[in-house]
């Protein structure tokens, strides 16, 4: 088999290229820009394109499948040539399904928690010694890639993103996986540029449920009113099995979260405890015993950038998190405050996505960081200009968050200076963004705060 990836340098796409190479396929690709770590990882396997750019003359009838990445444009010249030659063209999720259609597919959907639940399931499978294919949205400890596709594995664990599939396919990715076992962790409006109303956004999850194979299972969070409503709708059809979950019983002792059966965890926060219950149900559906699941979860450290510990000493800890949507900010901030109730919490977040920088969406952030003792919100006006959005002001942002603890910055150097000027005895720092605060060095900042180093 020969496959060609248009926009091979993307986070998901280069992992797909590596997975297909390891499966024994002949893999080629192209892109107009490739950054690290994709560049080195592709080069190590001789998959890095010899030239940067698009080369339609290299597209020919010997290619069995063309995979189109989200980074490419609809008028891409290589795509045009593939269409002209009537080659088989797949979006990324379509090709994941093509490779896993004869397996039991466990698909994890939801506005939040997808990566963590997927990671937990993979961690349990690995602990249980069960081989599986997978696709996850973050690099995981103990796994050398974000995508694995094989001939022999009976299960495929897939993180089900609700964003668009490709430049020419406007369907959400998770509509294309046809799960045997589906999870919905929660529904909180996101991707306003694609789903302009909340009802339209909810409809995508309704369609996702309808894509579950007959006789399959839906695992859903009963704490989420919208998810519960969709589950109730589905119950009337009597087509699939329904399994609900909520927060398990737990306690916190000396900064460690312990489940009721005396299982200590390395992760914390009620949202992560609910994530575990979702993962547990999925693993049980796959035939893994409860005792094996509990034994495995004790060593789960979390996915990268999901409440990830950067540095700590006896009185201070610095965490970073991918959180950027209102529901994620609330859950992550609350988790930090609950885990360290005697410490002051300074929480910083960056408005970076299309939705978060849209003035029509800002009101969704009301009280999103109210649990922090001090909240810092950052946005870069140049990012708004680049995304061709209407300008917003610091005053608008502060009003939207609607809590007195919020200070708004538009200069990341000033945030750094403010944080370094503070006394950090019995205080924690939480950095939340899907970006990087425009080049802020998280590790150097964290070490300066925790170890009093000069940067």
Secondary structure, 3 states (H helix, E strand, C coil): CEEEEECCCCHHHHHHHHHHHHCCCEEEEEECCCCCCHHHHHHHCCCCCCCCECCHHHCCCCCCEEEECCCCCCCCHHHHHHHHCCCCEEEHHHHHHHHHCCCEEEEEECCCCHHHHHHHHHHHHHHHCCCEEEECCCCCCCCCCCEECCCCCCEEEEECCCCEEECCEEEEHHHHCCCCEEEECCCCCCCCCCCCCHHHHHHHHHHHHHCCCCCCEEEEECCCHHHHHHHHHHHCCCCCEEEEECCCCEEEECCEEEECCCCECCCCCHHHHHHHHHHHHHHHHCCCCHHHHHHHHCCCCCCCCCCEEEEECCCCEEEEECCCCHHHHHHHHHHHHHHCCCCEEEEEEECCCCCCCCCCCHHHHCCCCCCCCEEEEECCHHHHHHCCCCCCCHHHHHHHHCCCCEEEECCHHHHHHHHHCCCCCCEEEEEECCCCCCCCCHHHHHHHHHHCCCC
